[in-house]
Amino acid sequence: MQDQSRQQPPRGELGHVLVLEQNRAVADAVADLLRTHGLAVEQVRSEFAAFERLAALPSVRTLVIAGRAADGGAGEAVAHFARKVVPGVVVITLNSEAPSVFGGALSA
């Protein structure tokens, strides 16, 4: 029997993906990777733009918060807002730090 926690959800369940990242090169790289897996992706550069798109685009099912936004309060505010206005939204944060569970041992 396959471990349920490791199964990937069907593509349709991830729906429209909104990527919040200030750095255009990073946002493009994340978006390109997601598109190679057949996902519809939209990019925004600021938390204010993310608030606008989340409120106006009910098809968003996944929010990716990357880079500086993932490291600070702005990303947390956007994630909190997304969870309020988009029931069941999947929030993914990407940053350059190793997870705290590793005590920074994996950091460069």
Contacts in CASP RR format, 6 or more apart in sequence:
PFRMAT RR
TARGET T0000
AUTHOR 0000-0000-0000
METHOD contacts of the structure
MODEL  1
MQDQSRQQPPRGELGHVLVLEQNRAVADAVADLLRTHGLAVEQVRSEFAA
FERLAALPSVRTLVIAGRAADGGAGEAVAHFARKVVPGVVVITLNSEAPS
VFGGALSA
11 37 0 8 1.000
11 38 0 8 1.000
11 39 0 8 1.000
12 61 0 8 1.000
13 61 0 8 1.000
14 39 0 8 1.000
14 61 0 8 1.000
14 62 0 8 1.000
14 90 0 8 1.000
15 39 0 8 1.000
15 40 0 8 1.000
15 59 0 8 1.000
15 60 0 8 1.000
15 61 0 8 1.000
15 62 0 8 1.000
16 39 0 8 1.000
16 40 0 8 1.000
16 41 0 8 1.000
16 42 0 8 1.000
16 57 0 8 1.000
16 59 0 8 1.000
16 60 0 8 1.000
16 61 0 8 1.000
16 62 0 8 1.000
17 34 0 8 1.000
17 39 0 8 1.000
17 40 0 8 1.000
17 41 0 8 1.000
17 42 0 8 1.000
17 60 0 8 1.000
17 61 0 8 1.000
17 62 0 8 1.000
17 63 0 8 1.000
17 64 0 8 1.000
18 41 0 8 1.000
18 42 0 8 1.000
18 43 0 8 1.000
18 44 0 8 1.000
18 50 0 8 1.000
18 53 0 8 1.000
18 54 0 8 1.000
18 57 0 8 1.000
18 60 0 8 1.000
18 62 0 8 1.000
18 63 0 8 1.000
18 64 0 8 1.000
19 27 0 8 1.000
19 30 0 8 1.000
19 31 0 8 1.000
19 34 0 8 1.000
19 41 0 8 1.000
19 42 0 8 1.000
19 43 0 8 1.000
19 44 0 8 1.000
19 64 0 8 1.000
19 66 0 8 1.000
20 43 0 8 1.000
20 44 0 8 1.000
20 45 0 8 1.000
20 46 0 8 1.000
20 47 0 8 1.000
20 49 0 8 1.000
20 50 0 8 1.000
20 63 0 8 1.000
20 64 0 8 1.000
20 65 0 8 1.000
20 66 0 8 1.000
20 69 0 8 1.000
20 75 0 8 1.000
20 78 0 8 1.000
21 27 0 8 1.000
21 30 0 8 1.000
21 43 0 8 1.000
21 45 0 8 1.000
21 64 0 8 1.000
21 65 0 8 1.000
21 66 0 8 1.000
21 67 0 8 1.000
21 69 0 8 1.000
22 45 0 8 1.000
22 46 0 8 1.000
22 67 0 8 1.000
22 68 0 8 1.000
22 69 0 8 1.000
23 67 0 8 1.000
23 68 0 8 1.000
24 45 0 8 1.000
26 66 0 8 1.000
26 67 0 8 1.000
27 43 0 8 1.000
27 45 0 8 1.000
27 66 0 8 1.000
28 43 0 8 1.000
30 64 0 8 1.000
30 66 0 8 1.000
30 94 0 8 1.000
31 41 0 8 1.000
31 43 0 8 1.000
34 41 0 8 1.000
34 64 0 8 1.000
35 41 0 8 1.000
39 62 0 8 1.000
42 53 0 8 1.000
42 57 0 8 1.000
42 60 0 8 1.000
44 50 0 8 1.000
44 52 0 8 1.000
44 53 0 8 1.000
47 69 0 8 1.000
47 74 0 8 1.000
47 75 0 8 1.000
47 77 0 8 1.000
47 78 0 8 1.000
50 63 0 8 1.000
50 78 0 8 1.000
50 81 0 8 1.000
50 82 0 8 1.000
51 78 0 8 1.000
51 81 0 8 1.000
53 60 0 8 1.000
54 60 0 8 1.000
54 63 0 8 1.000
54 78 0 8 1.000
54 81 0 8 1.000
54 82 0 8 1.000
54 85 0 8 1.000
54 86 0 8 1.000
55 85 0 8 1.000
58 86 0 8 1.000
60 82 0 8 1.000
60 86 0 8 1.000
60 89 0 8 1.000
61 86 0 8 1.000
61 88 0 8 1.000
61 89 0 8 1.000
61 90 0 8 1.000
62 89 0 8 1.000
62 90 0 8 1.000
62 91 0 8 1.000
62 92 0 8 1.000
63 78 0 8 1.000
63 79 0 8 1.000
63 82 0 8 1.000
63 86 0 8 1.000
63 89 0 8 1.000
63 90 0 8 1.000
63 91 0 8 1.000
63 92 0 8 1.000
64 92 0 8 1.000
64 93 0 8 1.000
64 94 0 8 1.000
65 75 0 8 1.000
65 78 0 8 1.000
65 79 0 8 1.000
65 91 0 8 1.000
65 92 0 8 1.000
65 93 0 8 1.000
65 94 0 8 1.000
66 93 0 8 1.000
66 94 0 8 1.000
66 95 0 8 1.000
67 94 0 8 1.000
67 95 0 8 1.000
67 96 0 8 1.000
69 75 0 8 1.000
69 78 0 8 1.000
70 93 0 8 1.000
70 94 0 8 1.000
70 95 0 8 1.000
71 95 0 8 1.000
71 97 0 8 1.000
75 93 0 8 1.000
79 91 0 8 1.000
79 93 0 8 1.000
82 89 0 8 1.000
82 91 0 8 1.000
83 89 0 8 1.000
83 91 0 8 1.000
97 104 0 8 1.000
97 107 0 8 1.000
98 104 0 8 1.000
98 105 0 8 1.000
98 106 0 8 1.000
98 107 0 8 1.000
99 106 0 8 1.000
END
